[in-house]
């Protein structure tokens, strides 16, 4: 261990110092070079700062030294001229550990660089130590930084993304129209696909150049250059307002030109402030989630559309597990820091013939004596095999998939594309809990309007009929319902996004099924009788939508309950689920069938 060797070398050094006087200076350290203050050392705050180094950064050298617990605090690196420097945190810049590591480096035959130490923030140091900043990637950055035009394009790209980050966008969309002079940049903000006026008329040629420059920094990407004719994916790290942002790049080779979607992930976001309740889960739903997590083995599967907050909910759920449980995650990529979990980013290749990194990682972690495993998504045959391997192994499995409702999750898993056996899914205990969720815009409490604001005056006859249908279907109290104020107020003002005025954040609406408590459900899964399955799920709910008990209720009923509290505009319920007129017609058909 490095710490043990450090103590030994320190004792030897003190003995030699007492016997022979001071040892000769072989490396320029914070002390030996006369730099007594950490503030005097050069600071590398970003990837661009590393790319500007001269001599250039070549590779980390930490594998040659057993740094043990110090590995996340200081890292020796080789520079282009063969010298070695230390990248380290400020707390270790003038410490004995750094001095002793320099002595070990010199004893191994290396020369120390001048200066020999560089300060670095923890996330960037970790990326260097893990080898996530390759020489090719930094070479591309140096080329960009040396070219003023490319440097300006790179800065403009970051500015476009930063605007979305500051406005809580979940995705940034670069839609390039090759046959037009102008293209567009859009954002997914509050679940809506919006175009701020300032980004509506972007020069197509400039946008193409910008994407080509940005692709140079993509990690794990397929292709050395940005190619508008093929689908490409990868990950990109930037910094906005001093905070690291991870962008998940997915480009579509559309007929009109490349369409690049960047999912905005905030891996260092303060997850301690998030809880299931703050996300919007109700008391009976939280109780069910916590209860099923107590049982050993089986899978909790969360479904929903893209951008429905599934990963956020899973992260909040895993954070709530006790510290006495060993938790491991397999994600592509890691989206949120989970302090009580050992997280693993596993990149997936678009080339199906490439060796599976996922399978290799899975074989390793199965021998890690874990209690709980989070797998980011079950989406193909590879992850489907992993699901069957893990869900019946005694490990608590938490994962996501894409399905239109909780009762449709088994069909999605058993589809030809994923291939999980229906017989396996029907085994009691394999599917512990099925959850489907959506995110609906939450009304601004400072300016929300009463329901009758929709149909005041003579022009509101149609809206009055709509409101009457809503109130009659669900026996709601008109006085408790609220609708969006399109003018907004200082609490919800969005100068560039008029569509967001009147809203303040989003809230989860969810439905849950516990298959182990319903043998008829499992029989329907095995027999693929999804007509009976849907009917059974529909008939189980008997309580009023204004009742806080969410057991056996679907997500639309959950949304209606929140509308009865004045939290959600009823019109957003229709746009996310189905119209109230359709519900009325469906109920009429049920009555006719019952009397037939």
C-alpha positions in Angstrom: 0.0 0.0 0.0 1.2 3.5 -0.8 0.4 4.8 2.7 2.5 2.1 4.3 5.4 2.7 1.9 5.0 6.5 2.6 5.5 5.9 6.3 8.6 3.8 5.6 10.1 6.3 3.2 9.3 9.1 5.6 11.1 7.4 8.4 14.1 6.6 6.2 14.1 10.2 5.0 14.1 11.6 8.5 16.9 9.2 9.5 19.1 10.2 6.6 18.3 13.9 7.2 19.5 13.6 10.8 22.7 11.6 9.8 23.8 13.3 6.6 22.0 16.6 6.4 19.3 17.5 3.9 18.9 15.2 0.9 19.5 16.8 -2.6 16.5 18.3 -4.3 15.5 16.2 -7.3 12.1 17.6 -8.1 10.4 21.0 -8.0 7.6 20.7 -5.5 5.4 23.2 -3.8 8.0 23.4 -1.0 11.3 22.9 -2.7 10.5 25.4 -5.4 9.7 28.1 -2.8 6.0 27.9 -3.5 4.6 27.8 0.0 1.1 28.9 -0.8 -1.4 26.7 -2.7 -2.6 29.8 -4.5 0.7 30.1 -6.3 0.3 26.8 -8.1 -1.2 26.7 -11.7 -4.9 25.7 -11.8 -6.5 23.5 -14.4 -10.2 24.2 -14.2 -11.5 22.5 -17.3 -10.6 20.1 -20.1 -9.6 23.1 -22.2 -7.0 24.0 -19.6 -5.5 20.5 -19.9 -5.5 20.7 -23.7 -3.5 24.0 -23.5 -0.7 22.4 -21.4 2.8 22.6 -22.9 4.3 20.1 -23.0 1.0 18.3 -23.8 -0.7 15.9 -21.4 -0.1 12.3 -22.6 -1.6 9.8 -20.1 -2.2 9.1 -16.4 0.5 7.2 -14.6 -1.4 6.1 -11.5 -1.4 2.4 -12.5 2.4 2.3 -11.7 1.8 3.5 -8.1 -0.3 1.9 -5.4 -2.1 5.1 -4.3 -4.9 3.3 -2.4 -7.2 5.9 -0.7 -5.3 8.8 -2.3 -6.2 7.8 -5.9 -9.1 10.3 -6.0 -7.0 13.1 -4.5 -3.7 13.1 -6.6 -2.7 11.6 -9.9 0.8 11.5 -11.5 0.6 12.1 -15.3 3.1 11.8 -18.1 3.6 14.8 -20.4 4.7 14.8 -24.0 8.4 15.4 -23.2 8.5 12.4 -20.9 8.4 14.4 -17.7 5.9 13.7 -14.9 3.6 16.2 -13.2 1.1 15.8 -10.3 -2.6 16.7 -10.8 -4.1 17.1 -7.4 -6.7 18.6 -5.2 -5.9 21.9 -3.4 -5.9 20.2 0.1 -3.0 17.9 -1.0 -1.0 20.4 -3.0 1.6 21.2 -0.2 1.2 18.0 1.8 3.6 15.3 2.8 1.8 12.8 0.5 2.6 14.8 -2.6 6.2 15.3 -1.5 6.7 11.6 -1.0 5.0 10.6 -4.2 7.4 12.9 -6.1 10.3 11.1 -4.5 9.0 7.8 -5.5 8.5 9.0 -9.1 12.1 10.2 -9.3 13.3 6.9 -7.8 11.5 5.1 -10.7 13.7 7.0 -13.1 11.3 9.8 -14.2 12.0 13.5 -14.3 9.6 15.9 -12.7 8.1 18.6 -14.8 8.4 22.3 -14.1 6.0 23.2 -12.6 5.5 19.8 -11.1 2.0 20.3 -9.5 -1.3 21.5 -10.9 -4.5 22.1 -9.0 -7.7 20.5 -10.3 -11.3 20.2 -9.2 -12.4 16.7 -8.0 -14.7 15.7 -11.0 -11.9 16.6 -13.6 -9.2 14.9 -11.5 -11.4 11.7 -11.3 -11.9 11.8 -15.1 -8.1 12.0 -15.6 -7.4 9.2 -13.1 -9.9 6.9 -14.8 -8.4 7.5 -18.2 -11.6 9.2 -19.5 -9.7 12.0 -21.2 -7.8 10.4 -24.0 -4.9 11.8 -25.9 -6.9 11.8 -29.2 -9.7 13.8 -27.5 -7.3 16.4 -26.1 -5.6 16.6 -29.5 -8.9 17.5 -31.0 -9.4 20.2 -28.3 -6.0 21.6 -29.0 -6.8 21.9 -32.7 -10.0 23.7 -31.8 -8.4 26.1 -29.3 -5.7 26.9 -31.9 -8.3 27.9 -34.5 -10.2 31.0 -33.6 -13.1 30.2 -35.8 -13.5 26.6 -34.4 -13.0 28.0 -30.9 -15.8 30.5 -31.4 -18.1 27.6 -32.7 -17.2 25.5 -29.7 -18.1 28.4 -27.4 -21.4 29.0 -29.2 -22.3 25.4 -28.8 -21.7 25.5 -25.1 -23.8 28.8 -24.9 -26.7 27.1 -26.6 -26.6 24.2 -24.2 -26.1 26.5 -21.2 -29.3 28.3 -22.1 -31.2 25.1 -21.8 -29.5 24.1 -18.6 -30.3 27.4 -17.0 -34.0 27.0 -18.0 -34.2 23.4 -16.7 -34.5 21.9 -20.2 -34.2 18.1 -20.2 -33.1 18.0 -23.9 -31.5 20.2 -26.5 -32.4 19.5 -30.1 -30.4 20.7 -33.1 -32.6 20.2 -36.2 -30.6 20.8 -39.4 -32.4 21.3 -42.6 -29.8 20.9 -45.4 -32.0 22.2 -48.2 -32.7 25.4 -46.3 -30.6 28.4 -45.4 -31.8 28.3 -41.8 -32.3 25.6 -39.3 -33.4 25.6 -35.6 -32.5 24.8 -32.1 -35.3 23.6 -29.8 -35.6 22.6 -26.2 -37.7 20.2 -24.2 -38.8 22.4 -21.3 -41.4 21.3 -18.8 -42.3 18.4 -21.2 -43.0 20.7 -24.1 -41.0 20.9 -27.3 -40.4 24.7 -27.6 -38.3 27.1 -29.8 -37.2 30.3 -28.2 -37.5 33.1 -30.7 -33.7 33.8 -30.6 -32.9 30.3 -31.8 -35.6 30.0 -34.5 -33.4 31.1 -37.4 -30.0 29.6 -37.1 -27.8 29.5 -40.2 -27.6 25.9 -41.5 -24.0 26.1 -42.5 -23.0 27.4 -39.1 -25.0 24.8 -37.2 -23.4 22.0 -39.2 -19.9 23.4 -38.4 -20.8 23.7 -34.8 -21.9 20.1 -34.5 -18.8 18.9 -36.3 -16.6 20.8 -33.8 -18.7 19.6 -30.8 -18.4 15.9 -32.0 -14.6 16.2 -31.5 -15.1 16.1 -27.7 -17.6 13.2 -27.7 -16.5 10.1 -25.7 -17.5 6.6 -26.7 -18.8 7.8 -30.1 -19.1 5.7 -33.2 -17.1 7.5 -35.9 -14.0 9.8 -35.8 -16.0 12.7 -37.3 -19.6 13.9 -37.2 -21.3 12.2 -40.1 -24.8 13.6 -41.0 -25.6 10.4 -43.0 -25.5 7.9 -40.2 -26.8 7.5 -36.6 -24.3 8.4 -34.0 -24.2 8.3 -30.2 -21.8 9.2 -27.4 -21.3 11.3 -24.3 -20.0 14.8 -24.0 -18.8 16.7 -20.8 -19.2 20.4 -20.5 -19.3 22.9 -17.6 -22.1 25.4 -17.0 -21.8 28.0 -14.2 -19.0 26.0 -12.6 -21.0 22.8 -12.5 -20.3 19.6 -14.6 -23.0 18.7 -17.2 -23.1 15.4 -19.1 -24.7 15.4 -22.5 -25.9 12.1 -24.0 -25.6 12.6 -27.8 -28.0 10.8 -30.2 -28.2 11.9 -33.8 -30.8 10.8 -36.4 -29.9 10.8 -40.1 -33.3 12.2 -41.2 -34.2 12.9 -44.8 -34.1 16.7 -44.2 -30.7 16.5 -42.5 -29.2 15.4 -39.2 -31.3 15.8 -36.0 -29.2 15.8 -32.9 -30.8 15.3 -29.5 -28.7 16.0 -26.4 -30.2 14.6 -23.2 -29.0 17.0 -20.4 -27.8 15.2 -17.3 -26.6 16.8 -14.1 -24.6 14.0 -12.4 -23.4 16.3 -9.5 -26.8 17.6 -8.8 -27.8 17.7 -5.1 -29.8 14.5 -4.8 -30.2 14.9 -1.0 -33.0 17.4 -1.7 -34.9 14.9 -3.8 -37.3 12.5 -2.2 -40.2 10.4 -3.6 -42.6 12.8 -1.9 -41.0 15.9 -3.4 -41.1 14.3 -6.8 -44.9 14.0 -6.5 -45.5 10.4 -5.1 -48.4 10.2 -2.7 -48.3 8.6 0.7 -49.9 5.2 -0.2 -47.6 4.9 -3.2 -44.5 5.6 -1.1 -45.7 3.0 1.4 -46.0 0.4 -1.4 -42.6 1.2 -2.8 -40.9 0.9 0.5 -42.7 -2.2 1.5 -41.7 -4.1 -1.7 -38.1 -3.0 -1.3 -37.9 -4.9 2.0 -38.5 -8.3 0.3 -35.4 -10.2 -1.0 -35.3 -10.8 -4.7 -37.6 -9.9 -7.6 -37.8 -6.8 -9.8 -39.3 -3.3 -9.4 -39.9 -2.1 -13.0 -40.6 1.5 -13.7 -42.1 2.5 -17.1 -43.1 5.7 -18.8 -42.4 7.7 -21.9 -39.0 9.3 -22.7 -38.5 12.2 -20.3 -41.0 10.9 -17.8 -38.5 11.1 -14.9 -38.0 7.4 -14.5 -34.3 7.6 -13.8 -34.9 10.4 -11.2 -37.4 8.3 -9.4 -35.2 5.2 -9.4 -32.3 7.3 -8.0 -34.5 8.7 -5.2 -35.8 5.1 -4.4 -32.2 3.7 -4.3 -31.0 6.6 -2.1 -33.7 5.7 0.4 -32.3 2.1 0.9 -30.5 1.5 4.2 -26.8 1.8 4.4 -26.6 -1.8 5.5 -27.3 -2.9 1.9 -24.7 -3.1 -0.8 -26.0 -1.3 -3.9 -24.5 -1.4 -7.4 -25.7 0.3 -10.6 -25.2 -0.4 -14.3 -26.1 2.7 -16.3 -25.5 4.1 -19.8 -24.4 6.6 -18.6 -24.6 7.4 -14.9 -27.2 10.1 -14.7 -27.2 11.0 -11.0 -24.7 10.6 -8.2 -26.1 8.1 -5.6 -23.9 8.3 -2.6 -24.9 4.9 -1.2 -24.2 3.0 -4.5 -21.2 1.8 -6.4 -22.1 3.2 -9.8 -20.8 1.9 -13.2 -21.1 3.6 -16.6 -21.4 0.9 -19.3 -21.2 2.3 -22.8 -23.3 0.4 -25.4 -22.1 0.2 -29.0 -24.3 0.7 -32.0 -22.3 -2.1 -33.6 -24.1 -5.3 -32.6 -21.1 -7.4 -33.7 -18.8 -5.6 -31.1 -17.9 -7.5 -27.9 -20.4 -6.8 -25.1 -18.9 -4.6 -22.4 -22.3 -5.0 -20.6 -22.1 -8.8 -20.4 -18.5 -8.6 -19.2 -19.3 -6.1 -16.5 -22.4 -8.1 -15.4 -20.3 -11.3 -15.0 -18.0 -9.4 -12.6 -20.6 -7.7 -10.5 -22.5 -10.9 -9.9 -19.6 -12.0 -7.8 -19.6 -8.8 -5.8 -22.0 -10.0 -3.0 -24.5 -7.2 -3.6 -28.0 -6.9 -2.2 -29.5 -4.4 -4.7 -28.8 -3.8 -8.4 -30.0 -0.9 -10.5 -29.9 -1.6 -14.3 -30.7 1.6 -16.2 -33.0 0.2 -18.8 -34.3 -3.1 -20.2 -34.4 -2.3 -23.9 -33.0 -5.2 -26.0 -32.2 -8.9 -26.0 -28.9 -8.4 -24.2 -30.6 -6.6 -21.2 -33.5 -9.0 -21.4 -31.2 -11.9 -20.8 -29.7 -10.0 -17.9 -33.2 -9.4 -16.5 -34.0 -13.1 -16.5 -30.6 -13.9 -14.9 -31.0 -11.4 -12.1 -34.7 -11.1 -11.3 -34.8 -14.7 -10.1 -31.4 -14.8 -8.4 -32.3 -13.4 -5.0 -31.0 -9.9 -5.8 -33.3 -6.9 -5.6 -33.5 -5.6 -9.1 -34.5 -2.0 -10.0 -34.9 -1.1 -13.7 -36.9 0.8 -16.3 -38.5 0.1 -19.6 -40.8 1.8 -22.1 -44.5 0.9 -21.9 -47.8 2.7 -22.2 -49.2 1.5 -18.8 -48.2 -0.5 -15.8 -50.3 -3.5 -16.9 -48.4 -3.5 -20.3 -45.0 -3.8 -18.8 -45.0 -7.7 -18.9 -45.9 -7.5 -22.6 -43.1 -5.1 -23.3 -40.6 -7.4 -21.5 -41.9 -10.4 -23.4 -41.9 -8.8 -26.8 -39.8 -10.3 -29.6 -37.4 -7.4 -29.3 -36.5 -8.1 -25.6 -37.5 -11.7 -25.3 -38.1 -12.3 -21.6 -40.1 -15.6 -21.2 -43.7 -15.2 -20.3 -43.5 -18.3 -18.1 -40.7 -16.6 -16.2 -42.6 -13.4 -15.8 -45.6 -15.3 -14.4 -43.5 -16.9 -11.6 -44.7 -15.3 -8.2 -42.0 -13.0 -6.9 -40.2 -12.2 -10.1 -42.2 -9.1 -10.8 -42.5 -7.4 -7.3 -43.9 -4.1 -8.5 -44.9 -2.5 -11.8 -44.9 1.3 -11.8 -45.9 3.6 -14.6 -45.4 7.3 -14.3 -45.7 10.6 -16.2 -44.7 14.2 -15.4 -47.4 16.8 -15.6 -46.9 20.6 -15.3 -47.7 21.9 -11.9 -49.7 25.1 -11.7 -48.0 28.2 -10.3 -49.8 28.6 -6.9 -49.3 32.4 -7.0 -51.3 33.0 -10.1 -53.5 30.0 -10.9 -57.1 30.9 -11.9 -60.4 29.4 -10.8 -62.0 26.9 -13.2 -64.8 29.3 -14.2 -62.2 31.7 -15.7 -62.3 29.5 -18.8 -66.0 30.2 -19.6 -66.8 33.7 -18.2 -68.7 35.7 -20.7 -70.9 34.8 -23.7 -68.0 33.2 -25.7 -67.5 30.5 -23.1 -70.4 28.1 -23.9 -68.2 25.3 -25.3 -65.8 25.5 -22.4 -68.8 25.5 -20.0 -70.0 22.3 -21.5 -66.5 20.8 -21.2 -66.3 21.7 -17.5 -69.8 20.3 -16.9 -68.7 17.0 -18.4 -65.6 16.9 -16.2 -67.5 17.7 -13.0 -70.2 15.2 -13.8 -67.8 12.3 -14.7 -65.8 12.5 -11.5 -68.1 14.3 -9.0 -65.5 17.1 -8.5 -66.0 20.3 -6.6 -65.7 23.2 -9.1 -64.5 25.6 -6.4 -61.3 23.5 -5.8 -60.2 23.3 -9.4 -57.6 25.6 -10.9 -56.4 26.4 -14.4 -53.3 28.0 -15.8 -52.9 31.7 -16.0 -51.3 32.3 -19.5 -50.1 35.8 -18.4 -48.1 34.3 -15.6 -46.7 36.4 -12.7 -43.3 37.3 -11.2 -43.1 33.8 -9.6 -43.3 32.0 -12.9 -42.1 34.5 -15.5 -40.3 33.1 -18.6 -39.6 36.0 -21.0 -38.3 33.7 -23.7 -40.9 30.9 -23.2 -44.5 32.1 -23.0 -45.6 28.5 -23.1 -44.1 28.1 -19.6 -45.9 31.0 -17.9 -48.4 29.9 -15.3 -46.5 26.8 -14.4 -43.9 26.1 -11.7 -42.2 22.8 -12.1 -43.7 19.4 -12.8 -45.1 16.6 -10.6 -45.3 12.8 -10.9 -48.6 11.0 -11.5 -48.3 7.3 -11.2 -50.0 3.9 -11.1 -48.8 0.7 -9.4 -49.5 -3.0 -9.7 -48.2 -5.7 -7.3 -48.5 -8.9 -9.4 -47.6 -11.2 -6.5 -50.9 -10.3 -4.8 -53.0 -11.1 -7.9 -52.8 -14.7 -9.3 -55.3 -13.8 -12.0 -52.9 -11.1 -13.2 -50.0 -13.6 -13.5 -52.2 -16.2 -15.3 -53.1 -13.5 -17.8 -49.5 -12.7 -18.3 -48.6 -16.3 -19.0 -51.6 -16.8 -21.4 -51.0 -13.4 -23.0 -54.6 -12.5 -22.3 -54.2 -8.7 -22.2 -57.8 -7.9 -22.8 -58.7 -9.6 -19.5 -55.7 -8.1 -17.9 -56.8 -4.5 -18.9 -60.4 -5.2 -17.8 -59.2 -6.5 -14.4 -57.1 -3.5 -13.9 -59.9 -1.2 -14.9 -62.5 -2.8 -12.6 -60.3 -2.9 -9.4 -60.5 0.8 -8.7 -63.7 1.6 -6.6 -62.8 4.7 -4.5 -63.5 8.2 -5.7 -60.8 10.1 -7.5 -60.8 12.7 -4.6 -59.8 9.9 -2.2 -56.0 10.1 -1.3 -55.7 6.3 -1.4 -54.0 5.5 -4.7 -54.1 1.7 -4.4 -55.6 0.1 -7.5 -56.0 3.5 -9.2 -54.5 4.3 -12.6 -52.3 7.3 -13.3 -55.1 9.3 -14.8 -57.0 8.9 -11.5 -53.9 10.1 -9.7 -53.8 13.2 -11.9 -57.5 13.9 -11.2 -56.8 13.7 -7.5 -54.1 16.3 -7.8 -56.4 18.4 -10.0 -59.0 18.3 -7.2 -56.3 19.9 -4.9 -55.7 22.7 -7.4 -52.2 21.4 -8.4 -52.8 20.5 -12.0 -54.8 22.1 -14.9 -57.5 19.5 -15.9 -56.7 20.3 -19.6 -53.2 18.9 -19.2 -54.8 15.6 -18.0 -56.6 15.3 -21.3 -53.5 16.0 -23.3 -51.4 13.4 -21.4 -54.1 10.7 -21.2 -57.3 10.9 -23.1 -60.2 13.3 -23.5 -63.1 13.3 -21.0 -65.5 12.9 -23.9 -63.8 9.6 -24.7 -64.1 8.5 -21.0 -67.9 9.3 -21.2 -68.3 7.3 -24.4 -66.3 4.3 -22.9 -68.5 4.3 -19.8 -71.6 4.3 -21.9 -70.3 1.3 -23.9 -69.5 -0.6 -20.6 -73.1 0.0 -19.4 -74.5 -1.3 -22.7 -72.3 -4.4 -22.5 -73.4 -5.0 -18.9 -77.1 -4.9 -19.8 -76.7 -7.0 -23.0 
